[in-house]
Amino acid sequence: MKEIDSVEYFDINEIINEIREMIHKEISAEEIREYFEEGIIIGKKIENEWYGSQNAIVDLSIELKGKDIEF
């Protein structure tokens, strides 16, 4: 985790752990990188690695939960 301007940013492994705890879903590091690159997760690239805020993690968890809903 890195803090910039009083905002905590989590690296990909921390995001994976947070998602696992929040919605009990497994997700790969590659999937997280793709979400950053596609703009699904808004984040920052710090030292050539992606980082996302807690808000980004919550948004992703909502997105992933929505994909599990079937009509």
C-alpha positions in Angstrom: 0.0 0.0 0.0 1.1 3.5 -0.8 -0.3 6.8 0.4 -0.5 9.8 -1.9 -2.2 13.0 -0.9 -3.9 11.3 2.0 -5.3 8.6 -0.2 -4.3 5.0 0.3 -3.5 3.0 -2.9 -3.4 -0.8 -3.0 -1.3 -2.9 -5.3 -2.7 -5.7 -7.4 -2.0 -8.4 -4.8 -3.8 -6.3 -2.1 -6.7 -5.7 -4.5 -7.0 -9.5 -5.1 -7.1 -10.1 -1.3 -9.7 -7.4 -0.8 -11.9 -8.7 -3.5 -11.6 -12.2 -2.1 -12.7 -10.9 1.3 -15.5 -8.7 0.0 -17.3 -11.0 -2.4 -15.6 -14.3 -2.0 -14.5 -14.5 -5.6 -11.2 -15.5 -7.0 -9.6 -13.1 -9.5 -6.2 -13.2 -11.1 -3.5 -10.5 -11.3 -3.8 -10.5 -15.1 -7.6 -9.8 -14.8 -6.9 -6.9 -12.5 -4.3 -5.5 -14.9 -6.8 -5.8 -17.8 -9.5 -3.9 -15.7 -7.0 -1.1 -15.1 -6.0 -0.9 -18.8 -9.7 -1.0 -19.9 -10.6 1.7 -17.4 -12.9 -0.5 -15.4 -10.8 0.2 -12.4 -9.5 3.8 -12.1 -6.0 3.8 -10.6 -2.5 5.1 -10.8 0.6 3.6 -12.2 3.3 4.0 -9.6 6.8 2.7 -10.3 5.4 0.9 -13.3 2.8 -1.0 -11.2 -0.9 -0.4 -11.0 -2.5 0.8 -7.8 -6.1 1.4 -6.9 -7.9 3.2 -4.1 -10.4 1.7 -1.7 -13.1 3.3 -3.8 -11.8 1.6 -6.9 -11.9 -1.7 -5.1 -15.5 -1.2 -4.0 -16.5 -0.3 -7.6 -14.8 -3.4 -8.9 -16.5 -5.6 -6.3 -19.9 -4.2 -7.4 -19.0 -4.7 -11.1 -17.9 -8.3 -10.4 -21.0 -9.1 -8.2 -23.2 -7.8 -11.0 -21.7 -10.3 -13.4 -22.8 -13.1 -11.2 -26.5 -12.1 -11.3 -28.4 -14.1 -13.8 -31.9 -13.3 -15.1 
